């Protein structure tokens, strides 16, 4: 069976504002204000909570190390879990594209480096969880993207064929995962990296979700 596997943050939904707010809550709790900007730091948000904390510490110019990041990370997750969909929105035409892919016989799954529980909660809040046969998060397996096993296992769980699958993503992590797994990648060009994402040389660039079904047909059929 043919399958399409999606990253979540920055690919299906713009989650950056809620992620940045969670990181800023950590710094505010330390009496350091809010050093991160929802728009300017969106790309860092899509690289995860630890990346946001590192950037914030660097921007503040305070002494810090990975122990500080480790200490704040659970607080970030806790805040985020209670404010997970305040500003988050699906990208335009996501739902219609998913429906069309399913109509054409594609199995759909999610492979994300967001913790599984948070990913499940967010997908339910956005109303699209039931469109995906499987969801694997950062803590579902002993490994995570860019380890290819994370993607391979997602494909297995949706019932897909490794030779007839593609990964849709938005960062170098997704590109590396697809390359490591021997699976073609589609990277979105409407995220914070814009068309600069083309430097990662994915098999396909996606400019709008309206284009996705036909692009996938050309890519893996």
N, C-alpha and C positions, 0 to 999 in steps of 0.2 A: 504494500500500500504506500502511496505517496503522502508525504507529510511536510508541513511547514511549522517550524519552531520559532517562537518569538522571544526575544528579550522583553523586559517589561518597562523599566524606567528609561525614558527618553526614546523609546521605540513605539510602544502602544499608547503610552500616556506621558504627558508632561507633569512630572512629579516634583520638579525642581524647587518650586516655592515652598512646598511643605517640608521637603528635606532640609533646605536651607534654614527654615524656621526652627527645625528641631536642633540643628547645630548651634544656631544663635542662642537658643534657650540655654544650652550648656554654658556658653560664654557669659551670658547674662547672669546665670547662677553663680559664676565666679566673680561677678562684679566687673566684668570686662566689656560690657556693652554688647553690640551686635556687629561684629567685624565683617560678616559675609553679606553679599548682595544677591537677592533672588535672581535677578536678570544677568548680571555680570559673571556670577559664579555658577551658572546653571550646568556648565560642562563638568565642573568638579563635583557637583551634586550627583551627577550620573555615574561617577566613579566610586560612589559609596560614602558611608558615614565617616570612616576613618580618614578618607581623603579630605573631606570637608573640615574635620577637626585639625588636621595638619595644616591646612591652608589658613585657618583662623588663628592658630597659634603663631604661625610665621608672620601673619599680617599684624598681629598685636606686638610683635617684637619682644615677647617675654621668653624667659628660659623655659624650655619644655623638652620632653623626650617621649619615646613611645609609651612609657609608663603613664604619662598624662593622658595620652590618647586612649589607652586601655581603660583608664579610670572613668573617662567621660563617655566612652562609647555606649555602655549600658544605659546611661542617663539619656543619651540621644535616642536610643531605640524606644525607651519608655515614653518619652515625650511624643515621639513620632507615632507610636501605637495609638495614642489618644487624639491625634490630630492628623490622621493619615490621608484624609481626602477633603481638607478644607478648601484648598486651591487647585487640587489636581484635576485635570481634565484629559479625556481621550483626545488624540489627534483627530483632525477632520476625516470623516469617512472610514474610520477604523471599523465600525460595526458593519457597514455595508460591504466592506472588503472581506471581512471574516465570513459573513454570510455567503458571499459569492464563492469564496474558496471552498467552503463546506459543500455548496451546491455542486461544485465541479469535482467533488470526491476527495478533497484533501483532508487529512487528519491534522488537527491543530494541537500544539502544546506550547508550554512556557518553560524556558530555561533562564533563570534569573539569579543574580548574585544578591538579591534581597533575601533576607531570612524567609523561610517558607511560610511561617505563620503570618508574617506581615504581608507577604504577597497574596496569600489566600484572602486575608481580610480586605486588602485593597481591591482585588478583582471582584469580590462580592459587592463592595461599596459601589464600584463602577458598573455593576450589573452585567458583567460579561463572563463570569467564571464558568458558566455552564457551556460556553462555546468551545472550551478546551478539554481535551481528554485527559491531560496530565499537566501537573505543575510541579517543577522541581526548583527548590530554592538553594541558597548558599549552604544551608545546613542539612539538606536532604541526604546527601552522600558524604563520604569522607573527603571528597574532592569537590572543587567548584571550577567554573570557568576561570582561566582558559584551558584547564585540563579537559581533553576531549571526552573523557568518560561521562562528564556531566551532560554533554549534548547527546552522546550515544545512548545513555540510559533514558533520556527524555524521549528520544525517537522510539526506543524499544517500548516504553510504557504507553505511547499513543498507538502502538501497533504498526509503526511505519517501517519502511525499507531504508536502510542506510544509504543505498545507492539512488534513492528517489526522494531525497529530502533537502531542505534548504533552511538556513538560519537567517532570521531578520534581526538586525541589531543597529547600534548607533555609536559604538566606540571601538577602539583598538582591541579591547578585550574580546568583543564579539568576533572581530575579524580574525584574531589569533585563534580563538576557539574553533571557528569554522575551518581554518587552514589546518590546525592540528588534527581535526576530526576527518579531514578529507571530504568536507561537505561545502557546497557553494554558499556564499554569503551575499545578502542584500543589505546594504547600509543606507539608513535614511539620511537624506540631504536637507531635511527641514529642522534638524536639531540645532543646538548651539554651535556646533562645528560648521554648519552650513555645507557648502559644496567643497570645503577644504577636506571633508571626509574622503574625497576621491583619492587623496594621497595614500590611503590605505589599500588602494587597488582591490576593492571588492569586485565580485563578478558583475554585480548590478548596483546602481545607485537608484534609490527610490525618492522621487520628488513629491509624490502625493499618493495617498492610499488608493485613490481611484485607479491607479496604474498597476497595483500589485497583482491582481489575479492573472492578467495577461502576461506580465513579466515572469511570474512563476511558471506558467504554462510553457513559456519559451525556455526557461532555465532548466527544468527537470523533467520535462516530458520527452 
